[in-house]
Amino acid sequence: MIKPPSRWRSGARFGHPIVLNRGRLQLEVRLPVGSSEGKYRLRVSDKFGKVRKTVASTACTEDGITRLKVVLDNPTYPG
């Protein structure tokens, strides 16, 4: 699970990168409180900032938490 800090907004960056293992991954991203349901795009980039994969998914709200569920299939790129 990846949970951005509540102050995180579009265009902002994390202080520390989140490192993902290679292979098939099922991710659940909990969006900040008050985030809208709807379509979002998740970008995976390498340590140089180059976007290696973009995945689109639809966020849904359950029990007051807006979640974005995505599947990354075998992101095999140099990291």
N, CA, C and O atoms as a Maestro MAE file, in Angstrom:
{
 s_m_m2io_version
 :::
 2.0.0
}

f_m_ct {
 s_m_title
 :::
 protein
 m_atom[316] {
  # First column is atom index #
  i_m_mmod_type
  r_m_x_coord
  r_m_y_coord
  r_m_z_coord
  i_m_residue_number
  s_m_chain_name
  s_m_pdb_residue_name
  s_m_pdb_atom_name
  i_m_atomic_number
  :::
  1 25 0.850 -1.176 0.000 1 A "MET " " N  " 7
  2 3 0.000 0.000 0.000 1 A "MET " " CA " 6
  3 2 0.891 1.233 0.000 1 A "MET " " C  " 6
  4 15 1.906 1.271 0.694 1 A "MET " " O  " 8
  5 25 0.514 2.231 -0.771 2 A "ILE " " N  " 7
  6 3 1.208 3.508 -0.786 2 A "ILE " " CA " 6
  7 2 0.224 4.545 -0.264 2 A "ILE " " C  " 6
  8 15 -0.874 4.694 -0.800 2 A "ILE " " O  " 8
  9 25 0.615 5.254 0.772 3 A "LYS " " N  " 7
  10 3 -0.270 6.256 1.356 3 A "LYS " " CA " 6
  11 2 0.450 7.597 1.354 3 A "LYS " " C  " 6
  12 15 1.336 7.823 2.178 3 A "LYS " " O  " 8
  13 25 0.074 8.505 0.422 4 A "PRO " " N  " 7
  14 3 0.732 9.806 0.407 4 A "PRO " " CA " 6
  15 2 0.365 10.606 1.656 4 A "PRO " " C  " 6
  16 15 -0.716 10.417 2.213 4 A "PRO " " O  " 8
  17 25 1.251 11.494 2.099 5 A "PRO " " N  " 7
  18 3 0.905 12.342 3.245 5 A "PRO " " CA " 6
  19 2 -0.310 13.210 2.940 5 A "PRO " " C  " 6
  20 15 -0.568 13.514 1.775 5 A "PRO " " O  " 8
  21 25 -1.055 13.611 3.956 6 A "SER " " N  " 7
  22 3 -2.290 14.369 3.731 6 A "SER " " CA " 6
  23 2 -2.033 15.709 3.053 6 A "SER " " C  " 6
  24 15 -2.938 16.257 2.424 6 A "SER " " O  " 8
  25 25 -0.833 16.243 3.166 7 A "ARG " " N  " 7
  26 3 -0.523 17.536 2.537 7 A "ARG " " CA " 6
  27 2 -0.146 17.394 1.064 7 A "ARG " " C  " 6
  28 15 0.013 18.400 0.372 7 A "ARG " " O  " 8
  29 25 -0.002 16.165 0.577 8 A "TRP " " N  " 7
  30 3 0.440 15.907 -0.793 8 A "TRP " " CA " 6
  31 2 -0.633 16.297 -1.789 8 A "TRP " " C  " 6
  32 15 -1.805 15.973 -1.601 8 A "TRP " " O  " 8
  33 25 -0.253 16.972 -2.821 9 A "ARG " " N  " 7
  34 3 -1.172 17.369 -3.891 9 A "ARG " " CA " 6
  35 2 -0.510 17.136 -5.238 9 A "ARG " " C  " 6
  36 15 0.690 16.872 -5.313 9 A "ARG " " O  " 8
  37 25 -1.286 17.235 -6.286 10 A "SER " " N  " 7
  38 3 -0.782 17.016 -7.643 10 A "SER " " CA " 6
  39 2 0.455 17.865 -7.904 10 A "SER " " C  " 6
  40 15 0.476 19.058 -7.603 10 A "SER " " O  " 8
  41 25 1.471 17.248 -8.458 11 A "GLY " " N  " 7
  42 3 2.694 17.958 -8.780 11 A "GLY " " CA " 6
  43 2 3.716 17.960 -7.659 11 A "GLY " " C  " 6
  44 15 4.891 18.233 -7.904 11 A "GLY " " O  " 8
  45 25 3.302 17.664 -6.440 12 A "ALA " " N  " 7
  46 3 4.233 17.629 -5.312 12 A "ALA " " CA " 6
  47 2 5.029 16.338 -5.356 12 A "ALA " " C  " 6
  48 15 4.608 15.362 -5.977 12 A "ALA " " O  " 8
  49 25 6.183 16.330 -4.695 13 A "ARG " " N  " 7
  50 3 7.025 15.135 -4.670 13 A "ARG " " CA " 6
  51 2 7.266 14.703 -3.234 13 A "ARG " " C  " 6
  52 15 7.264 15.514 -2.308 13 A "ARG " " O  " 8
  53 25 7.471 13.414 -3.079 14 A "PHE " " N  " 7
  54 3 7.810 12.867 -1.776 14 A "PHE " " CA " 6
  55 2 9.245 13.238 -1.433 14 A "PHE " " C  " 6
  56 15 10.065 13.458 -2.324 14 A "PHE " " O  " 8
  57 25 9.547 13.306 -0.138 15 A "GLY " " N  " 7
  58 3 10.913 13.530 0.289 15 A "GLY " " CA " 6
  59 2 11.785 12.328 -0.016 15 A "GLY " " C  " 6
  60 15 12.955 12.485 -0.366 15 A "GLY " " O  " 8
  61 25 11.241 11.145 0.108 16 A "HIS " " N  " 7
  62 3 11.975 9.911 -0.163 16 A "HIS " " CA " 6
  63 2 11.195 9.105 -1.188 16 A "HIS " " C  " 6
  64 15 9.973 8.987 -1.089 16 A "HIS " " O  " 8
  65 25 11.893 8.549 -2.172 17 A "PRO " " N  " 7
  66 3 11.175 7.758 -3.181 17 A "PRO " " CA " 6
  67 2 10.650 6.456 -2.600 17 A "PRO " " C  " 6
  68 15 11.211 5.918 -1.646 17 A "PRO " " O  " 8
  69 25 9.589 5.965 -3.174 18 A "ILE " " N  " 7
  70 3 9.041 4.651 -2.828 18 A "ILE " " CA " 6
  71 2 9.602 3.682 -3.858 18 A "ILE " " C  " 6
  72 15 9.402 3.862 -5.059 18 A "ILE " " O  " 8
  73 25 10.297 2.666 -3.396 19 A "VAL " " N  " 7
  74 3 10.930 1.706 -4.296 19 A "VAL " " CA " 6
  75 2 10.021 0.495 -4.431 19 A "VAL " " C  " 6
  76 15 9.627 -0.111 -3.434 19 A "VAL " " O  " 8
  77 25 9.692 0.144 -5.672 20 A "LEU " " N  " 7
  78 3 8.813 -0.991 -5.947 20 A "LEU " " CA " 6
  79 2 9.630 -2.167 -6.456 20 A "LEU " " C  " 6
  80 15 10.593 -1.988 -7.201 20 A "LEU " " O  " 8
  81 25 9.246 -3.356 -6.056 21 A "ASN " " N  " 7
  82 3 9.873 -4.574 -6.569 21 A "ASN " " CA " 6
  83 2 9.428 -4.812 -8.005 21 A "ASN " " C  " 6
  84 15 8.369 -4.346 -8.427 21 A "ASN " " O  " 8
  85 25 10.244 -5.536 -8.742 22 A "ARG " " N  " 7
  86 3 9.861 -5.902 -10.103 22 A "ARG " " CA " 6
  87 2 8.907 -7.079 -10.052 22 A "ARG " " C  " 6
  88 15 8.937 -7.876 -9.114 22 A "ARG " " O  " 8
  89 25 8.061 -7.185 -11.065 23 A "GLY " " N  " 7
  90 3 7.090 -8.270 -11.123 23 A "GLY " " CA " 6
  91 2 5.683 -7.722 -11.108 23 A "GLY " " C  " 6
  92 15 5.474 -6.515 -11.234 23 A "GLY " " O  " 8
  93 25 4.728 -8.600 -10.957 24 A "ARG " " N  " 7
  94 3 3.317 -8.201 -10.928 24 A "ARG " " CA " 6
  95 2 2.988 -7.665 -9.535 24 A "ARG " " C  " 6
  96 15 3.133 -8.370 -8.536 24 A "ARG " " O  " 8
  97 25 2.547 -6.415 -9.485 25 A "LEU " " N  " 7
  98 3 2.227 -5.768 -8.224 25 A "LEU " " CA " 6
  99 2 0.790 -5.291 -8.221 25 A "LEU " " C  " 6
  100 15 0.305 -4.739 -9.209 25 A "LEU " " O  " 8
  101 25 0.115 -5.505 -7.111 26 A "GLN " " N  " 7
  102 3 -1.230 -4.975 -6.920 26 A "GLN " " CA " 6
  103 2 -1.117 -3.910 -5.840 26 A "GLN " " C  " 6
  104 15 -0.839 -4.213 -4.680 26 A "GLN " " O  " 8
  105 25 -1.336 -2.656 -6.234 27 A "LEU " " N  " 7
  106 3 -1.160 -1.534 -5.322 27 A "LEU " " CA " 6
  107 2 -2.502 -0.923 -4.939 27 A "LEU " " C  " 6
  108 15 -3.438 -0.881 -5.737 27 A "LEU " " O  " 8
  109 25 -2.571 -0.457 -3.715 28 A "GLU " " N  " 7
  110 3 -3.715 0.324 -3.262 28 A "GLU " " CA " 6
  111 2 -3.166 1.637 -2.729 28 A "GLU " " C  " 6
  112 15 -2.395 1.653 -1.770 28 A "GLU " " O  " 8
  113 25 -3.568 2.744 -3.358 29 A "VAL " " N  " 7
  114 3 -3.123 4.069 -2.955 29 A "VAL " " CA " 6
  115 2 -4.286 4.744 -2.243 29 A "VAL " " C  " 6
  116 15 -5.367 4.907 -2.809 29 A "VAL " " O  " 8
  117 25 -4.052 5.132 -1.002 30 A "ARG " " N  " 7
  118 3 -5.075 5.870 -0.258 30 A "ARG " " CA " 6
  119 2 -4.838 7.353 -0.490 30 A "ARG " " C  " 6
  120 15 -3.799 7.900 -0.122 30 A "ARG " " O  " 8
  121 25 -5.816 7.983 -1.102 31 A "LEU " " N  " 7
  122 3 -5.698 9.390 -1.452 31 A "LEU " " CA " 6
  123 2 -6.004 10.268 -0.244 31 A "LEU " " C  " 6
  124 15 -6.652 9.814 0.698 31 A "LEU " " O  " 8
  125 25 -5.541 11.535 -0.259 32 A "PRO " " N  " 7
  126 3 -5.785 12.436 0.875 32 A "PRO " " CA " 6
  127 2 -7.276 12.592 1.171 32 A "PRO " " C  " 6
  128 15 -8.113 12.468 0.277 32 A "PRO " " O  " 8
  129 25 -7.592 12.864 2.427 33 A "VAL " " N  " 7
  130 3 -8.979 13.071 2.853 33 A "VAL " " CA " 6
  131 2 -9.616 14.150 1.993 33 A "VAL " " C  " 6
  132 15 -9.023 15.204 1.766 33 A "VAL " " O  " 8
  133 25 -10.822 13.884 1.517 34 A "GLY " " N  " 7
  134 3 -11.543 14.830 0.684 34 A "GLY " " CA " 6
  135 2 -11.300 14.664 -0.807 34 A "GLY " " C  " 6
  136 15 -11.876 15.393 -1.614 34 A "GLY " " O  " 8
  137 25 -10.453 13.711 -1.181 35 A "SER " " N  " 7
  138 3 -10.196 13.476 -2.611 35 A "SER " " CA " 6
  139 2 -11.448 12.947 -3.289 35 A "SER " " C  " 6
  140 15 -12.226 12.202 -2.694 35 A "SER " " O  " 8
  141 25 -11.629 13.335 -4.517 36 A "SER " " N  " 7
  142 3 -12.809 12.941 -5.284 36 A "SER " " CA " 6
  143 2 -12.656 11.550 -5.872 36 A "SER " " C  " 6
  144 15 -11.553 11.113 -6.199 36 A "SER " " O  " 8
  145 25 -13.783 10.863 -5.999 37 A "GLU " " N  " 7
  146 3 -13.800 9.627 -6.777 37 A "GLU " " CA " 6
  147 2 -13.614 10.015 -8.233 37 A "GLU " " C  " 6
  148 15 -13.910 11.143 -8.627 37 A "GLU " " O  " 8
  149 25 -13.131 9.091 -9.015 38 A "GLY " " N  " 7
  150 3 -12.979 9.363 -10.439 38 A "GLY " " CA " 6
  151 2 -11.706 8.778 -10.988 38 A "GLY " " C  " 6
  152 15 -11.033 7.977 -10.339 38 A "GLY " " O  " 8
  153 25 -11.386 9.194 -12.206 39 A "LYS " " N  " 7
  154 3 -10.227 8.646 -12.906 39 A "LYS " " CA " 6
  155 2 -8.954 9.383 -12.504 39 A "LYS " " C  " 6
  156 15 -8.928 10.609 -12.398 39 A "LYS " " O  " 8
  157 25 -7.891 8.593 -12.281 40 A "TYR " " N  " 7
  158 3 -6.575 9.115 -11.939 40 A "TYR " " CA " 6
  159 2 -5.534 8.386 -12.772 40 A "TYR " " C  " 6
  160 15 -5.779 7.284 -13.263 40 A "TYR " " O  " 8
  161 25 -4.361 9.014 -12.932 41 A "ARG " " N  " 7
  162 3 -3.226 8.367 -13.588 41 A "ARG " " CA " 6
  163 2 -2.075 8.300 -12.600 41 A "ARG " " C  " 6
  164 15 -1.766 9.278 -11.920 41 A "ARG " " O  " 8
  165 25 -1.452 7.149 -12.527 42 A "LEU " " N  " 7
  166 3 -0.300 6.924 -11.668 42 A "LEU " " CA " 6
  167 2 0.909 6.756 -12.560 42 A "LEU " " C  " 6
  168 15 0.891 5.960 -13.498 42 A "LEU " " O  " 8
  169 25 1.962 7.506 -12.270 43 A "ARG " " N  " 7
  170 3 3.190 7.406 -13.065 43 A "ARG " " CA " 6
  171 2 4.281 6.750 -12.230 43 A "ARG " " C  " 6
  172 15 4.470 7.082 -11.059 43 A "ARG " " O  " 8
  173 25 4.992 5.820 -12.842 44 A "VAL " " N  " 7
  174 3 6.134 5.166 -12.217 44 A "VAL " " CA " 6
  175 2 7.372 5.680 -12.935 44 A "VAL " " C  " 6
  176 15 7.473 5.602 -14.159 44 A "VAL " " O  " 8
  177 25 8.312 6.204 -12.158 45 A "SER " " N  " 7
  178 3 9.527 6.740 -12.767 45 A "SER " " CA " 6
  179 2 10.766 6.091 -12.158 45 A "SER " " C  " 6
  180 15 10.720 5.530 -11.063 45 A "SER " " O  " 8
  181 25 11.864 6.180 -12.887 46 A "ASP " " N  " 7
  182 3 13.117 5.631 -12.386 46 A "ASP " " CA " 6
  183 2 13.789 6.664 -11.477 46 A "ASP " " C  " 6
  184 15 13.247 7.745 -11.250 46 A "ASP " " O  " 8
  185 25 14.969 6.324 -10.962 47 A "LYS " " N  " 7
  186 3 15.633 7.212 -10.008 47 A "LYS " " CA " 6
  187 2 16.102 8.520 -10.639 47 A "LYS " " C  " 6
  188 15 16.489 9.447 -9.927 47 A "LYS " " O  " 8
  189 25 16.071 8.600 -11.965 48 A "PHE " " N  " 7
  190 3 16.444 9.823 -12.661 48 A "PHE " " CA " 6
  191 2 15.232 10.700 -12.993 48 A "PHE " " C  " 6
  192 15 15.374 11.786 -13.554 48 A "PHE " " O  " 8
  193 25 14.038 10.210 -12.637 49 A "GLY " " N  " 7
  194 3 12.820 10.970 -12.886 49 A "GLY " " CA " 6
  195 2 12.153 10.679 -14.219 49 A "GLY " " C  " 6
  196 15 11.117 11.263 -14.533 49 A "GLY " " O  " 8
  197 25 12.738 9.777 -15.010 50 A "LYS " " N  " 7
  198 3 12.149 9.426 -16.306 50 A "LYS " " CA " 6
  199 2 10.934 8.520 -16.086 50 A "LYS " " C  " 6
  200 15 11.035 7.483 -15.431 50 A "LYS " " O  " 8
  201 25 9.797 8.918 -16.634 51 A "VAL " " N  " 7
  202 3 8.576 8.131 -16.500 51 A "VAL " " CA " 6
  203 2 8.721 6.845 -17.290 51 A "VAL " " C  " 6
  204 15 8.989 6.870 -18.491 51 A "VAL " " O  " 8
  205 25 8.541 5.711 -16.607 52 A "ARG " " N  " 7
  206 3 8.691 4.403 -17.235 52 A "ARG " " CA " 6
  207 2 7.360 3.724 -17.504 52 A "ARG " " C  " 6
  208 15 7.265 2.868 -18.383 52 A "ARG " " O  " 8
  209 25 6.338 4.097 -16.757 53 A "LYS " " N  " 7
  210 3 5.023 3.476 -16.949 53 A "LYS " " CA " 6
  211 2 3.957 4.428 -16.420 53 A "LYS " " C  " 6
  212 15 4.146 5.087 -15.397 53 A "LYS " " O  " 8
  213 25 2.844 4.490 -17.127 54 A "THR " " N  " 7
  214 3 1.684 5.256 -16.686 54 A "THR " " CA " 6
  215 2 0.491 4.315 -16.674 54 A "THR " " C  " 6
  216 15 0.234 3.607 -17.647 54 A "THR " " O  " 8
  217 25 -0.234 4.313 -15.565 55 A "VAL " " N  " 7
  218 3 -1.387 3.428 -15.405 55 A "VAL " " CA " 6
  219 2 -2.594 4.280 -15.022 55 A "VAL " " C  " 6
  220 15 -2.497 5.140 -14.147 55 A "VAL " " O  " 8
  221 25 -3.715 4.044 -15.668 56 A "ALA " " N  " 7
  222 3 -4.956 4.745 -15.341 56 A "ALA " " CA " 6
  223 2 -5.854 3.818 -14.532 56 A "ALA " " C  " 6
  224 15 -5.911 2.613 -14.779 56 A "ALA " " O  " 8
  225 25 -6.555 4.402 -13.559 57 A "SER " " N  " 7
  226 3 -7.473 3.634 -12.731 57 A "SER " " CA " 6
  227 2 -8.541 4.578 -12.185 57 A "SER " " C  " 6
  228 15 -8.404 5.799 -12.261 57 A "SER " " O  " 8
  229 25 -9.592 4.003 -11.640 58 A "THR " " N  " 7
  230 3 -10.684 4.790 -11.078 58 A "THR " " CA " 6
  231 2 -10.691 4.648 -9.566 58 A "THR " " C  " 6
  232 15 -10.722 3.534 -9.042 58 A "THR " " O  " 8
  233 25 -10.661 5.769 -8.869 59 A "ALA " " N  " 7
  234 3 -10.686 5.773 -7.412 59 A "ALA " " CA " 6
  235 2 -12.127 5.679 -6.914 59 A "ALA " " C  " 6
  236 15 -13.033 6.296 -7.475 59 A "ALA " " O  " 8
  237 25 -12.320 4.903 -5.861 60 A "CYS " " N  " 7
  238 3 -13.632 4.730 -5.235 60 A "CYS " " CA " 6
  239 2 -13.510 5.025 -3.745 60 A "CYS " " C  " 6
  240 15 -12.453 4.818 -3.149 60 A "CYS " " O  " 8
  241 25 -14.593 5.509 -3.148 61 A "THR " " N  " 7
  242 3 -14.596 5.802 -1.715 61 A "THR " " CA " 6
  243 2 -15.374 4.726 -0.986 61 A "THR " " C  " 6
  244 15 -16.525 4.441 -1.318 61 A "THR " " O  " 8
  245 25 -14.726 4.121 0.026 62 A "GLU " " N  " 7
  246 3 -15.345 3.117 0.894 62 A "GLU " " CA " 6
  247 2 -15.002 3.478 2.331 62 A "GLU " " C  " 6
  248 15 -13.843 3.758 2.639 62 A "GLU " " O  " 8
  249 25 -15.982 3.476 3.200 63 A "ASP " " N  " 7
  250 3 -15.767 3.782 4.618 63 A "ASP " " CA " 6
  251 2 -15.026 5.102 4.811 63 A "ASP " " C  " 6
  252 15 -14.206 5.221 5.721 63 A "ASP " " O  " 8
  253 25 -15.304 6.091 3.967 64 A "GLY " " N  " 7
  254 3 -14.712 7.417 4.099 64 A "GLY " " CA " 6
  255 2 -13.288 7.531 3.568 64 A "GLY " " C  " 6
  256 15 -12.666 8.584 3.711 64 A "GLY " " O  " 8
  257 25 -12.758 6.475 2.960 65 A "ILE " " N  " 7
  258 3 -11.392 6.492 2.428 65 A "ILE " " CA " 6
  259 2 -11.457 6.317 0.914 65 A "ILE " " C  " 6
  260 15 -12.053 5.363 0.414 65 A "ILE " " O  " 8
  261 25 -10.839 7.248 0.192 66 A "THR " " N  " 7
  262 3 -10.803 7.161 -1.258 66 A "THR " " CA " 6
  263 2 -9.560 6.377 -1.654 66 A "THR " " C  " 6
  264 15 -8.433 6.766 -1.346 66 A "THR " " O  " 8
  265 25 -9.792 5.262 -2.344 67 A "ARG " " N  " 7
  266 3 -8.709 4.342 -2.718 67 A "ARG " " CA " 6
  267 2 -8.591 4.232 -4.230 67 A "ARG " " C  " 6
  268 15 -9.580 4.243 -4.962 67 A "ARG " " O  " 8
  269 25 -7.356 4.127 -4.663 68 A "LEU " " N  " 7
  270 3 -7.046 3.920 -6.070 68 A "LEU " " CA " 6
  271 2 -6.315 2.590 -6.146 68 A "LEU " " C  " 6
  272 15 -5.223 2.451 -5.594 68 A "LEU " " O  " 8
  273 25 -6.903 1.614 -6.820 69 A "LYS " " N  " 7
  274 3 -6.292 0.293 -6.938 69 A "LYS " " CA " 6
  275 2 -5.749 0.133 -8.346 69 A "LYS " " C  " 6
  276 15 -6.456 0.350 -9.331 69 A "LYS " " O  " 8
  277 25 -4.477 -0.252 -8.425 70 A "VAL " " N  " 7
  278 3 -3.819 -0.416 -9.719 70 A "VAL " " CA " 6
  279 2 -2.998 -1.702 -9.725 70 A "VAL " " C  " 6
  280 15 -2.550 -2.174 -8.680 70 A "VAL " " O  " 8
  281 25 -2.811 -2.257 -10.913 71 A "VAL " " N  " 7
  282 3 -1.958 -3.429 -11.099 71 A "VAL " " CA " 6
  283 2 -0.826 -2.997 -12.020 71 A "VAL " " C  " 6
  284 15 -1.055 -2.501 -13.123 71 A "VAL " " O  " 8
  285 25 0.404 -3.194 -11.545 72 A "LEU " " N  " 7
  286 3 1.587 -2.960 -12.377 72 A "LEU " " CA " 6
  287 2 2.114 -4.321 -12.760 72 A "LEU " " C  " 6
  288 15 2.463 -5.125 -11.896 72 A "LEU " " O  " 8
  289 25 2.173 -4.583 -14.046 73 A "ASP " " N  " 7
  290 3 2.592 -5.888 -14.521 73 A "ASP " " CA " 6
  291 2 4.020 -5.852 -15.034 73 A "ASP " " C  " 6
  292 15 4.302 -5.292 -16.093 73 A "ASP " " O  " 8
  293 25 4.919 -6.459 -14.263 74 A "ASN " " N  " 7
  294 3 6.306 -6.664 -14.648 74 A "ASN " " CA " 6
  295 2 7.037 -5.405 -15.105 74 A "ASN " " C  " 6
  296 15 7.499 -5.337 -16.244 74 A "ASN " " O  " 8
  297 25 7.146 -4.408 -14.227 75 A "PRO " " N  " 7
  298 3 7.908 -3.223 -14.620 75 A "PRO " " CA " 6
  299 2 9.395 -3.539 -14.649 75 A "PRO " " C  " 6
  300 15 10.099 -3.298 -13.668 75 A "PRO " " O  " 8
  301 25 9.877 -4.074 -15.758 76 A "THR " " N  " 7
  302 3 11.285 -4.478 -15.860 76 A "THR " " CA " 6
  303 2 12.063 -3.409 -16.588 76 A "THR " " C  " 6
  304 15 12.179 -3.444 -17.813 76 A "THR " " O  " 8
  305 25 12.588 -2.477 -15.857 77 A "TYR " " N  " 7
  306 3 13.396 -1.417 -16.401 77 A "TYR " " CA " 6
  307 2 14.551 -1.174 -15.450 77 A "TYR " " C  " 6
  308 15 14.458 -1.513 -14.270 77 A "TYR " " O  " 8
  309 25 15.617 -0.604 -15.929 78 A "PRO " " N  " 7
  310 3 16.747 -0.323 -15.029 78 A "PRO " " CA " 6
  311 2 16.337 0.723 -14.007 78 A "PRO " " C  " 6
  312 15 15.714 1.724 -14.360 78 A "PRO " " O  " 8
  313 25 16.674 0.507 -12.769 79 A "GLY " " N  " 7
  314 3 16.178 1.375 -11.739 79 A "GLY " " CA " 6
  315 2 17.101 2.288 -11.122 79 A "GLY " " C  " 6
  316 15 16.716 3.049 -10.234 79 A "GLY " " O  " 8
  :::
 }
 m_bond[315] {
  # First column is bond index #
  i_m_from
  i_m_to
  i_m_order
  :::
  1 1 2 1
  2 2 3 1
  3 3 4 2
  4 3 5 1
  5 5 6 1
  6 6 7 1
  7 7 8 2
  8 7 9 1
  9 9 10 1
  10 10 11 1
  11 11 12 2
  12 11 13 1
  13 13 14 1
  14 14 15 1
  15 15 16 2
  16 15 17 1
  17 17 18 1
  18 18 19 1
  19 19 20 2
  20 19 21 1
  21 21 22 1
  22 22 23 1
  23 23 24 2
  24 23 25 1
  25 25 26 1
  26 26 27 1
  27 27 28 2
  28 27 29 1
  29 29 30 1
  30 30 31 1
  31 31 32 2
  32 31 33 1
  33 33 34 1
  34 34 35 1
  35 35 36 2
  36 35 37 1
  37 37 38 1
  38 38 39 1
  39 39 40 2
  40 39 41 1
  41 41 42 1
  42 42 43 1
  43 43 44 2
  44 43 45 1
  45 45 46 1
  46 46 47 1
  47 47 48 2
  48 47 49 1
  49 49 50 1
  50 50 51 1
  51 51 52 2
  52 51 53 1
  53 53 54 1
  54 54 55 1
  55 55 56 2
  56 55 57 1
  57 57 58 1
  58 58 59 1
  59 59 60 2
  60 59 61 1
  61 61 62 1
  62 62 63 1
  63 63 64 2
  64 63 65 1
  65 65 66 1
  66 66 67 1
  67 67 68 2
  68 67 69 1
  69 69 70 1
  70 70 71 1
  71 71 72 2
  72 71 73 1
  73 73 74 1
  74 74 75 1
  75 75 76 2
  76 75 77 1
  77 77 78 1
  78 78 79 1
  79 79 80 2
  80 79 81 1
  81 81 82 1
  82 82 83 1
  83 83 84 2
  84 83 85 1
  85 85 86 1
  86 86 87 1
  87 87 88 2
  88 87 89 1
  89 89 90 1
  90 90 91 1
  91 91 92 2
  92 91 93 1
  93 93 94 1
  94 94 95 1
  95 95 96 2
  96 95 97 1
  97 97 98 1
  98 98 99 1
  99 99 100 2
  100 99 101 1
  101 101 102 1
  102 102 103 1
  103 103 104 2
  104 103 105 1
  105 105 106 1
  106 106 107 1
  107 107 108 2
  108 107 109 1
  109 109 110 1
  110 110 111 1
  111 111 112 2
  112 111 113 1
  113 113 114 1
  114 114 115 1
  115 115 116 2
  116 115 117 1
  117 117 118 1
  118 118 119 1
  119 119 120 2
  120 119 121 1
  121 121 122 1
  122 122 123 1
  123 123 124 2
  124 123 125 1
  125 125 126 1
  126 126 127 1
  127 127 128 2
  128 127 129 1
  129 129 130 1
  130 130 131 1
  131 131 132 2
  132 131 133 1
  133 133 134 1
  134 134 135 1
  135 135 136 2
  136 135 137 1
  137 137 138 1
  138 138 139 1
  139 139 140 2
  140 139 141 1
  141 141 142 1
  142 142 143 1
  143 143 144 2
  144 143 145 1
  145 145 146 1
  146 146 147 1
  147 147 148 2
  148 147 149 1
  149 149 150 1
  150 150 151 1
  151 151 152 2
  152 151 153 1
  153 153 154 1
  154 154 155 1
  155 155 156 2
  156 155 157 1
  157 157 158 1
  158 158 159 1
  159 159 160 2
  160 159 161 1
  161 161 162 1
  162 162 163 1
  163 163 164 2
  164 163 165 1
  165 165 166 1
  166 166 167 1
  167 167 168 2
  168 167 169 1
  169 169 170 1
  170 170 171 1
  171 171 172 2
  172 171 173 1
  173 173 174 1
  174 174 175 1
  175 175 176 2
  176 175 177 1
  177 177 178 1
  178 178 179 1
  179 179 180 2
  180 179 181 1
  181 181 182 1
  182 182 183 1
  183 183 184 2
  184 183 185 1
  185 185 186 1
  186 186 187 1
  187 187 188 2
  188 187 189 1
  189 189 190 1
  190 190 191 1
  191 191 192 2
  192 191 193 1
  193 193 194 1
  194 194 195 1
  195 195 196 2
  196 195 197 1
  197 197 198 1
  198 198 199 1
  199 199 200 2
  200 199 201 1
  201 201 202 1
  202 202 203 1
  203 203 204 2
  204 203 205 1
  205 205 206 1
  206 206 207 1
  207 207 208 2
  208 207 209 1
  209 209 210 1
  210 210 211 1
  211 211 212 2
  212 211 213 1
  213 213 214 1
  214 214 215 1
  215 215 216 2
  216 215 217 1
  217 217 218 1
  218 218 219 1
  219 219 220 2
  220 219 221 1
  221 221 222 1
  222 222 223 1
  223 223 224 2
  224 223 225 1
  225 225 226 1
  226 226 227 1
  227 227 228 2
  228 227 229 1
  229 229 230 1
  230 230 231 1
  231 231 232 2
  232 231 233 1
  233 233 234 1
  234 234 235 1
  235 235 236 2
  236 235 237 1
  237 237 238 1
  238 238 239 1
  239 239 240 2
  240 239 241 1
  241 241 242 1
  242 242 243 1
  243 243 244 2
  244 243 245 1
  245 245 246 1
  246 246 247 1
  247 247 248 2
  248 247 249 1
  249 249 250 1
  250 250 251 1
  251 251 252 2
  252 251 253 1
  253 253 254 1
  254 254 255 1
  255 255 256 2
  256 255 257 1
  257 257 258 1
  258 258 259 1
  259 259 260 2
  260 259 261 1
  261 261 262 1
  262 262 263 1
  263 263 264 2
  264 263 265 1
  265 265 266 1
  266 266 267 1
  267 267 268 2
  268 267 269 1
  269 269 270 1
  270 270 271 1
  271 271 272 2
  272 271 273 1
  273 273 274 1
  274 274 275 1
  275 275 276 2
  276 275 277 1
  277 277 278 1
  278 278 279 1
  279 279 280 2
  280 279 281 1
  281 281 282 1
  282 282 283 1
  283 283 284 2
  284 283 285 1
  285 285 286 1
  286 286 287 1
  287 287 288 2
  288 287 289 1
  289 289 290 1
  290 290 291 1
  291 291 292 2
  292 291 293 1
  293 293 294 1
  294 294 295 1
  295 295 296 2
  296 295 297 1
  297 297 298 1
  298 298 299 1
  299 299 300 2
  300 299 301 1
  301 301 302 1
  302 302 303 1
  303 303 304 2
  304 303 305 1
  305 305 306 1
  306 306 307 1
  307 307 308 2
  308 307 309 1
  309 309 310 1
  310 310 311 1
  311 311 312 2
  312 311 313 1
  313 313 314 1
  314 314 315 1
  315 315 316 2
  :::
 }
}
